[in-house]
């Protein structure tokens, strides 16, 4: 029974992979998708945005950057060291014939499940959406585009990106819950721009005429 379900899911995974990797193939996507999926193009812009948010984003911006870096780092590391080792799934460009492989000269030798690109992007999107809802929605759309690009360039199955998305969202959620408990509600308070219940606003108290 379980074997039948596994084979059915794999057949669906292959069908969707070929649909995106082959049927969507065109010169525009062949140019755009490798840019979307290559982190090297985005390192500097991301660094500048994070730095600007940390410096000028106030408490909310600083918490978003700190927790975002922690969430993405832990999700990426756990995915690479634990999940990929457990599942040991071979990449489609090594497993299937006639794969439209872009970006790499040869198929990567690392395991396929889950997609760390999806893990990182969805973890970041989840974290940002907690502090900045509208921006988070936009980042989720970007994360979906990155996930699709991983399939289009031939290095991941669709389920690899779905698994990565789930792991990234769960990881970011766990960091948010843990941080809020450790810092006694300060994360929620910063998000809502209010003081945690039961705490003293020392800046306001010191500046008052009562002292």
TADAFEN-V383139 format. One record per helix or strand. SS is the DSSP state (H for helix, E for strand). FROM is the first residue (numbers start at 0). TO is the last residue. If there is no record, write none. Layout:
<<SS & FROM & TO> <SS & FROM & TO>>
This chain:
<<H & 1 & 22> <H & 26 & 36> <H & 38 & 40> <H & 42 & 55> <H & 57 & 86> <H & 91 & 94> <H & 115 & 130> <H & 132 & 151> <H & 157 & 181> <H & 185 & 191> <H & 201 & 206>>
